[in-house]
Amino acid sequence: MVKAEREGLAADILPLTSGTEDGVALVLPGSGIKGALRTQAERIVRTLLARDVPDDVQQQIDVPLVDALFGSPGRRKGKNKPTLREERLGRGALSVDECYANQSFDRAKWEAVVSSKDVGELKEKRRVLGGSGRMDHAFHVAVDRWTGGAAERFLFSGLEPQGVEWAPIVMELDLERVGAEEREAAQALLLLVLRDLAAGRIPLGYATNRGMGAVEVGAIRYFGALPGGAAPGAGGLSLVEAGRWKIPDAVTAELDESFRSWREGAARAAEVPHG
């Protein structure tokens, strides 16, 4: 789940929902999914380049290849003219659609749940909400950052969905927004991130440090050509089958070489001559 901005009456924390043709449904915003993937991509690139942390804040934020793939902040036009790499950045090559749960709730019933005044009323309204899975009313206590123990008078509760089935997460990769010298490396980085998502290393949503946000990937399909392999058919190229990562050896070899070349070039570009 993703935490909604509004608070309930009986439950302090509500899952984020959005309108659908049939009512309202739980939703994972595309921006949130993309942010989680970007964090892992930055971790990968920073580890590979093994760079020292620069003093300049902007240089700390900028991560080669990640900016081209996921986007970067707008550059202020002024005295300092941006480099060619900076000029083509902005909106990244990767876009992620909103992901909705397969089940929708009646709007009136959901609003009744949200506006329940006490625990008893909330329990009754949850019962008539219906649908598969369940909506647990869970209680938590905030942690005191100084002592590491329970904070006094900080008991809170939330509606936590369990057993939710989701529609596919749909992403689009526009390689025209990536420089020709980085395109294959960008594809390789994206596949590394998707492999980590399939392996359960990337949680999504709210309270991931409290054990929520686990993702089970049943399948990944890639529509479009990959280096070293023939263009996939109408069904796309299956990257995950029966829970296992699977990609043709020829594609792996080509992407590995492209990623290695890009990494060596990025490492050389970051070298500062000593006077």
Kinemage of the C-alpha trace (Angstrom):
@kinemage 1
@onewidth
@group {chain A} dominant
@subgroup {mainchain}
@vectorlist {calphas} color= white
{ca met a 1} P 0.000 0.000 0.000
{ca val a 2} L 0.876 3.664 -0.345
{ca lys a 3} L -0.137 5.978 2.472
{ca ala a 4} L -2.896 8.451 1.619
{ca glu a 5} L -2.531 12.111 2.572
{ca arg a 6} L -5.878 12.209 4.367
{ca glu a 7} L -6.464 10.611 7.754
{ca gly a 8} L -9.464 8.606 8.869
{ca leu a 9} L -11.405 8.997 12.102
{ca ala a 10} L -11.059 5.529 13.618
{ca ala a 11} L -7.906 4.719 11.617
{ca asp a 12} L -5.093 7.245 11.425
{ca ile a 13} L -3.450 5.867 8.286
{ca leu a 14} L -5.373 4.982 5.136
{ca pro a 15} L -4.193 3.309 1.938
{ca leu a 16} L -4.094 5.478 -1.160
{ca thr a 17} L -6.987 4.912 -3.576
{ca ser a 18} L -7.978 6.342 -6.933
{ca gly a 19} L -11.163 6.415 -8.962
{ca thr a 20} L -11.913 3.685 -11.502
{ca glu a 21} L -14.859 2.865 -13.748
{ca asp a 22} L -16.259 0.559 -11.058
{ca gly a 23} L -15.605 2.736 -7.993
{ca val a 24} L -12.287 3.174 -6.207
{ca ala a 25} L -9.231 0.920 -6.099
{ca leu a 26} L -5.936 0.796 -4.257
{ca val a 27} L -3.200 2.388 -6.340
{ca leu a 28} L 0.593 2.491 -6.494
{ca pro a 29} L 1.558 5.795 -8.173
{ca gly a 30} L 3.937 5.430 -11.086
{ca ser a 31} L 6.163 8.112 -9.581
{ca gly a 32} L 6.575 6.044 -6.401
{ca ile a 33} L 7.436 2.875 -8.303
{ca lys a 34} L 9.903 4.790 -10.461
{ca gly a 35} L 11.495 6.325 -7.370
{ca ala a 36} L 12.066 2.911 -5.800
{ca leu a 37} L 13.653 1.613 -9.003
{ca arg a 38} L 15.809 4.727 -9.292
{ca thr a 39} L 17.165 4.273 -5.767
{ca gln a 40} L 18.363 0.781 -6.673
{ca ala a 41} L 19.822 2.006 -9.983
{ca glu a 42} L 21.783 4.709 -8.140
{ca arg a 43} L 23.064 2.118 -5.673
{ca ile a 44} L 24.294 -0.049 -8.553
{ca val a 45} L 26.034 2.759 -10.440
{ca arg a 46} L 27.603 4.345 -7.359
{ca thr a 47} L 28.957 0.941 -6.330
{ca leu a 48} L 30.397 0.209 -9.777
{ca leu a 49} L 32.071 3.601 -10.144
{ca ala a 50} L 33.278 3.601 -6.501
{ca arg a 51} L 33.427 7.376 -6.448
{ca asp a 52} L 34.397 9.542 -3.511
{ca val a 53} L 31.607 11.794 -2.279
{ca pro a 54} L 32.129 15.238 -3.886
{ca asp a 55} L 31.827 18.442 -1.894
{ca asp a 56} L 29.426 20.000 -4.399
{ca val a 57} L 25.802 19.128 -3.571
{ca gln a 58} L 24.717 19.063 -7.222
{ca gln a 59} L 27.493 16.609 -8.047
{ca gln a 60} L 26.297 14.383 -5.216
{ca ile a 61} L 22.807 14.297 -6.740
{ca asp a 62} L 23.911 13.686 -10.332
{ca val a 63} L 24.571 10.028 -11.087
{ca pro a 64} L 25.775 9.129 -14.605
{ca leu a 65} L 23.370 7.056 -16.705
{ca val a 66} L 20.745 7.114 -13.932
{ca asp a 67} L 19.884 10.705 -14.844
{ca ala a 68} L 19.422 9.784 -18.497
{ca leu a 69} L 17.266 6.781 -17.642
{ca phe a 70} L 15.135 8.209 -14.829
{ca gly a 71} L 15.357 11.966 -15.400
{ca ser a 72} L 16.971 14.899 -13.642
{ca pro a 73} L 15.969 18.299 -12.246
{ca gly a 74} L 15.645 21.133 -14.739
{ca arg a 75} L 18.780 23.138 -15.361
{ca arg a 76} L 18.712 26.877 -14.760
{ca lys a 77} L 19.750 28.842 -17.817
{ca gly a 78} L 22.264 31.462 -16.921
{ca lys a 79} L 25.932 32.167 -16.826
{ca asn a 80} L 27.082 28.577 -16.604
{ca lys a 81} L 26.123 26.853 -19.816
{ca pro a 82} L 25.212 23.177 -19.240
{ca thr a 83} L 27.207 20.471 -20.955
{ca leu a 84} L 25.772 18.541 -23.883
{ca arg a 85} L 24.856 15.692 -21.534
{ca glu a 86} L 22.976 18.071 -19.257
{ca glu a 87} L 21.116 19.720 -22.143
{ca arg a 88} L 19.382 16.531 -23.204
{ca leu a 89} L 18.321 15.613 -19.678
{ca gly a 90} L 15.074 16.516 -17.963
{ca arg a 91} L 12.328 13.976 -18.379
{ca gly a 92} L 13.933 10.558 -18.273
{ca ala a 93} L 13.747 7.804 -20.857
{ca leu a 94} L 11.713 5.580 -18.502
{ca ser a 95} L 8.083 6.264 -17.642
{ca val a 96} L 5.931 4.160 -15.290
{ca asp a 97} L 2.125 4.040 -15.319
{ca glu a 98} L -0.070 4.037 -12.237
{ca cys a 99} L -0.652 0.486 -10.998
{ca tyr a 100} L -4.139 -0.381 -9.720
{ca ala a 101} L -5.356 -3.295 -7.651
{ca asn a 102} L -7.531 -5.713 -9.595
{ca gln a 103} L -10.441 -5.238 -7.212
{ca ser a 104} L -12.520 -2.055 -6.954
{ca phe a 105} L -14.724 -0.968 -4.042
{ca asp a 106} L -18.060 0.792 -4.135
{ca arg a 107} L -17.393 4.503 -3.520
{ca ala a 108} L -20.090 4.891 -0.855
{ca lys a 109} L -18.950 1.791 1.051
{ca trp a 110} L -15.316 2.882 0.960
{ca glu a 111} L -16.203 6.371 2.185
{ca ala a 112} L -18.193 4.785 5.012
{ca val a 113} L -15.107 2.815 6.052
{ca val a 114} L -12.920 5.900 5.939
{ca ser a 115} L -15.350 8.008 7.958
{ca ser a 116} L -16.000 5.402 10.687
{ca lys a 117} L -15.989 7.155 14.065
{ca asp a 118} L -14.811 4.309 16.305
{ca val a 119} L -13.279 0.832 16.177
{ca gly a 120} L -16.622 -0.946 16.412
{ca glu a 121} L -18.130 0.968 13.512
{ca leu a 122} L -14.973 0.491 11.470
{ca lys a 123} L -15.121 -3.273 12.019
{ca glu a 124} L -18.730 -3.407 10.832
{ca lys a 125} L -18.078 -1.244 7.748
{ca arg a 126} L -15.048 -3.340 6.811
{ca arg a 127} L -17.227 -6.434 6.942
{ca val a 128} L -19.672 -5.077 4.351
{ca leu a 129} L -16.899 -3.756 2.129
{ca gly a 130} L -16.594 -7.218 0.588
{ca gly a 131} L -14.162 -8.393 -2.046
{ca ser a 132} L -11.202 -10.716 -1.974
{ca gly a 133} L -8.372 -10.231 0.474
{ca arg a 134} L -8.944 -8.312 3.660
{ca met a 135} L -8.435 -4.895 5.190
{ca asp a 136} L -6.857 -5.267 8.630
{ca his a 137} L -7.106 -2.567 11.288
{ca ala a 138} L -3.645 -2.759 12.820
{ca phe a 139} L -2.309 -0.834 15.813
{ca his a 140} L 1.266 0.421 16.135
{ca val a 141} L 3.276 2.584 18.466
{ca ala a 142} L 5.817 5.109 17.291
{ca val a 143} L 9.472 4.562 18.219
{ca asp a 144} L 11.270 7.130 20.313
{ca arg a 145} L 14.314 8.144 18.274
{ca trp a 146} L 16.366 8.845 21.396
{ca thr a 147} L 15.714 5.718 23.443
{ca gly a 148} L 14.780 3.268 20.676
{ca gly a 149} L 11.774 2.228 22.744
{ca ala a 150} L 8.066 2.904 22.452
{ca ala a 151} L 7.152 6.595 22.506
{ca glu a 152} L 4.593 7.584 25.111
{ca arg a 153} L 1.114 8.552 23.892
{ca phe a 154} L 2.044 7.778 20.283
{ca leu a 155} L -0.253 4.836 19.593
{ca phe a 156} L -1.667 4.954 16.066
{ca ser a 157} L -3.585 2.618 13.795
{ca gly a 158} L -3.900 2.028 10.093
{ca leu a 159} L -5.946 0.137 7.532
{ca glu a 160} L -3.570 -2.378 6.000
{ca pro a 161} L -4.659 -4.361 2.921
{ca gln a 162} L -3.708 -8.040 2.821
{ca gly a 163} L -3.820 -10.494 -0.063
{ca val a 164} L -4.223 -7.832 -2.764
{ca glu a 165} L -3.727 -8.814 -6.393
{ca trp a 166} L -2.441 -6.101 -8.684
{ca ala a 167} L -2.632 -5.342 -12.381
{ca pro a 168} L 0.708 -5.458 -14.228
{ca ile a 169} L 3.172 -2.631 -13.713
{ca val a 170} L 3.601 -1.070 -17.161
{ca met a 171} L 6.794 0.811 -18.051
{ca glu a 172} L 7.851 2.461 -21.286
{ca leu a 173} L 11.466 3.004 -22.300
{ca asp a 174} L 12.066 5.730 -24.905
{ca leu a 175} L 15.660 5.214 -25.986
{ca glu a 176} L 15.524 8.280 -28.224
{ca arg a 177} L 15.904 10.313 -25.024
{ca val a 178} L 19.249 8.622 -24.290
{ca gly a 179} L 22.456 9.406 -26.109
{ca ala a 180} L 23.524 6.817 -28.676
{ca glu a 181} L 26.655 5.980 -26.656
{ca glu a 182} L 24.570 5.165 -23.567
{ca arg a 183} L 21.527 3.353 -24.973
{ca glu a 184} L 22.664 -0.222 -24.548
{ca ala a 185} L 24.132 0.573 -21.133
{ca ala a 186} L 20.773 2.095 -20.128
{ca gln a 187} L 18.990 -1.088 -21.189
{ca ala a 188} L 21.476 -3.153 -19.206
{ca leu a 189} L 20.977 -1.019 -16.087
{ca leu a 190} L 17.200 -1.267 -16.369
{ca leu a 191} L 17.391 -5.057 -16.662
{ca leu a 192} L 19.636 -5.216 -13.588
{ca val a 193} L 17.053 -3.218 -11.632
{ca leu a 194} L 14.185 -5.421 -12.874
{ca arg a 195} L 16.162 -8.511 -11.885
{ca asp a 196} L 16.519 -7.108 -8.364
{ca leu a 197} L 12.788 -6.358 -8.270
{ca ala a 198} L 12.039 -9.955 -9.266
{ca ala a 199} L 14.456 -11.177 -6.579
{ca gly a 200} L 12.520 -9.286 -3.885
{ca arg a 201} L 15.274 -6.757 -3.181
{ca ile a 202} L 13.169 -3.660 -3.938
{ca pro a 203} L 10.139 -3.012 -1.691
{ca leu a 204} L 7.326 -0.749 -2.891
{ca gly a 205} L 5.016 1.540 -0.986
{ca tyr a 206} L 4.639 2.564 2.653
{ca ala a 207} L 6.330 1.260 5.819
{ca thr a 208} L 8.860 -0.889 3.991
{ca asn a 209} L 11.163 -0.763 7.039
{ca arg a 210} L 8.368 -2.319 9.103
{ca gly a 211} L 8.070 -5.350 6.845
{ca met a 212} L 5.499 -4.004 4.382
{ca gly a 213} L 6.118 -3.458 0.690
{ca ala a 214} L 7.197 -6.987 -0.265
{ca val a 215} L 6.683 -7.720 -3.961
{ca glu a 216} L 6.309 -11.102 -5.616
{ca val a 217} L 6.955 -10.931 -9.348
{ca gly a 218} L 5.245 -13.644 -11.343
{ca ala a 219} L 6.435 -12.616 -14.805
{ca ile a 220} L 8.283 -9.867 -16.665
{ca arg a 221} L 7.812 -9.326 -20.385
{ca tyr a 222} L 9.978 -7.010 -22.479
{ca phe a 223} L 8.446 -5.682 -25.698
{ca gly a 224} L 11.063 -4.340 -28.076
{ca ala a 225} L 14.441 -5.251 -29.495
{ca leu a 226} L 17.419 -6.009 -27.288
{ca pro a 227} L 21.059 -6.059 -28.439
{ca gly a 228} L 22.301 -9.498 -29.377
{ca gly a 229} L 18.837 -10.983 -29.829
{ca ala a 230} L 16.076 -11.099 -32.396
{ca ala a 231} L 13.110 -8.782 -31.927
{ca pro a 232} L 10.540 -10.520 -29.691
{ca gly a 233} L 7.151 -11.490 -31.066
{ca ala a 234} L 3.757 -10.119 -30.125
{ca gly a 235} L 3.985 -11.731 -26.690
{ca gly a 236} L 7.266 -10.012 -25.866
{ca leu a 237} L 10.440 -11.516 -24.462
{ca ser a 238} L 9.889 -13.365 -21.194
{ca leu a 239} L 12.526 -12.332 -18.653
{ca val a 240} L 11.056 -14.182 -15.658
{ca glu a 241} L 9.546 -17.653 -15.862
{ca ala a 242} L 8.389 -19.700 -12.860
{ca gly a 243} L 9.980 -17.130 -10.580
{ca arg a 244} L 13.418 -17.446 -12.204
{ca trp a 245} L 15.301 -14.787 -14.146
{ca lys a 246} L 15.825 -15.911 -17.713
{ca ile a 247} L 17.419 -14.027 -20.599
{ca pro a 248} L 19.169 -15.319 -23.762
{ca asp a 249} L 22.941 -15.714 -23.434
{ca ala a 250} L 23.577 -13.661 -26.579
{ca val a 251} L 21.644 -10.727 -25.120
{ca thr a 252} L 23.471 -11.018 -21.813
{ca ala a 253} L 26.893 -11.030 -23.521
{ca glu a 254} L 26.101 -7.970 -25.658
{ca leu a 255} L 24.658 -5.939 -22.791
{ca asp a 256} L 27.502 -6.946 -20.490
{ca glu a 257} L 30.066 -5.653 -22.973
{ca ser a 258} L 28.155 -2.389 -23.516
{ca phe a 259} L 27.760 -1.808 -19.793
{ca arg a 260} L 31.421 -2.575 -19.167
{ca ser a 261} L 32.507 -0.107 -21.874
{ca trp a 262} L 30.235 2.603 -20.492
{ca arg a 263} L 31.516 2.043 -16.953
{ca glu a 264} L 35.147 2.335 -18.042
{ca gly a 265} L 34.376 5.525 -19.960
{ca ala a 266} L 32.490 7.032 -17.000
{ca ala a 267} L 35.345 6.153 -14.653
{ca arg a 268} L 37.879 7.846 -16.959
{ca ala a 269} L 35.694 10.945 -17.238
{ca ala a 270} L 35.573 11.246 -13.441
{ca glu a 271} L 39.330 11.136 -13.018
{ca val a 272} L 40.840 14.420 -11.874
{ca pro a 273} L 44.513 15.023 -12.812
{ca his a 274} L 46.803 15.852 -9.912
{ca gly a 275} L 48.956 18.940 -10.263
